[in-house]
C-alpha cells in the first residue's frame, strides 16, 4: 500500500464512471479522498449517487472555484474531434487534467520517496495490433520463471487496482493510444512498440497524431530499454531516432518477423522459422519457434519476439525465456480455434477490429470462408487483392457490408447482414479443408456491445451447428 498519497489535501473530480472511474473511486477512498464525479449517462450517475458518491454539476461555476484535479477516463475525447465539454471547462478554469496512468506513476514515486524502497520494474506495451497478446505472453513467461509480476492497464485490471506496495512485483501494462495521449508522467523501465495501422484517426486528428501518441511512450517515458517493431516505416523511424539521438539514454532492441535486422546493435527476429537474437554483431541465441509457439500467424511471431526481448532486457536467461513461450494458448477472440466440424475449421478472430489486423489473420490460413464487416474504421482502405488466392468467398455483416462488397474486386461476396446468417451460409458452402474465419476488420458497435460479445456470439452459433 502507498504510505503517502500525492492527492491528499486536494479536491479531486472524476469524469467517467466506467471501469477506470470505479477503480479510481475505490483507490482514492482508501486514502480518505472523496472525489466528486460526473458521467454523461444519467443511469450511471443515479447508480453511483445511490452508493453515496457525490455527483457534481459541471455547469455550476462554483464547482470549479476550488477544484485542483480532474481525472478523466481514457475513452473521453481529449482534443479531437472535439474536447469533451467538461474538459473544456477544466481548461477554462485552469484545473489540472490527468488520468489513472499518471496517478499510477505518481503513486510509485511517492511511495519510493516516502519509505526509500525501490520502485517496481514497469514494462509498458503499445501498438495497434497484438499489444494484449504480447502483454499476456510476457506475464505468462515471467510467471513461468517464478518472477513475481502482474498485468493490467488496457487489459484486465485498471492500473490503480495493481499492488504498488511490493517493489519486487514487476508491472506489465498495456497502454492504448487513448491512455498515452493524455499521459504526462510516464516513468517506465521497458517500453514496447509493436506496429501501427490506420486506427483511431478521428480521435487523434490523423495518422500522424496517432503515431505521436504511441511514440510518446518513449520520448516522454525514456525507458532504459526500448523494444521496437521495425517491420513498418514508423517503427524503423522510431528505432533510428532513439538509437542515434544522444538525448535518449535507452538501449534499443529491434524486433522483426520478416527476417534479419540490419544495422542494429541488438535485435530479435524470425529467420526461416527460427527466433534469432543478435547483439553487438554476435549471435546470442537461435531456436525453432514453431516448437514452442502455440498461437498461429506471423503477427504472433512478432509478439513472441517482443515478449522474449522483454525478458532478455530484464536480464533473464535466453534458453529459459524462449522455453516459457510454450504453454501460452493465446487470448480469447484472437485467432482462436472454436471447432473442427466435418474437417471444416472455425476460427474466432473477433479482435481483428481494423483492416490491418484482418489481413494478418488472412495471412495465417488458406481456403478461407471469410466473415467480415461491421463499422469500418476511418481511413481504412479496403484492398484485399493480394489475398484473393486465400479467400474462397466473403460473407458480409453489419453497417459496412455494401462498401466492402463494392470494394472487394475479383473476390466473391455475399451480403448476409447478420452474423448467424453468415456462419450458416459459410458452413453450407464449405468443403473439408476450408476455414470459416471471423476476422471482421471493423468495430463491432453497430450490432454488438464490443468485440468480445461478437466473438462469443460467433462461438455460440458455431457450437450449435449440426
Secondary structure, 3 states (H helix, E strand, C coil): CCCCCCCCCCCEEEECCCHHHHHHHHHHHCCCCCCEEECCCHHHHHHHHHCCCEECCCCCHHHHCCCCEEEECCCCCCCCCCCCHHHHHHHHCCCEEECHHHHHHHHHHHHHHHHCCCCCCEEEEECCCCHHHHHHHHHHHHHHCCCCEEEEECCCECHHHCCCCCCCCEEEEECCHHHHHHCCCCCCCEEEECCCCCCCHHHHCCHHHHHHHHHHHHHCCCCCEEEEECCCHHHHHHHHHHHHCCCCCCEEEEEECCCCCCCCCEEEEEECCEEEEEECCEEEEEEEHHHCCCCCCHHHHHHHHHHHHHHHHCCCCHHHHHHCCCCCCCCCCCCEEEEEECCEEEEECCCCCCHHHHHHHHCCCCCEEEEECCECCCCCCCCCHHHCCCEEEEEEECCCHHHHHHHCCCCCEEEEECHHHHHHHHHHHCCCCCEEEECCCCECCCCCCCHHHHHHHHHHHHHCCC
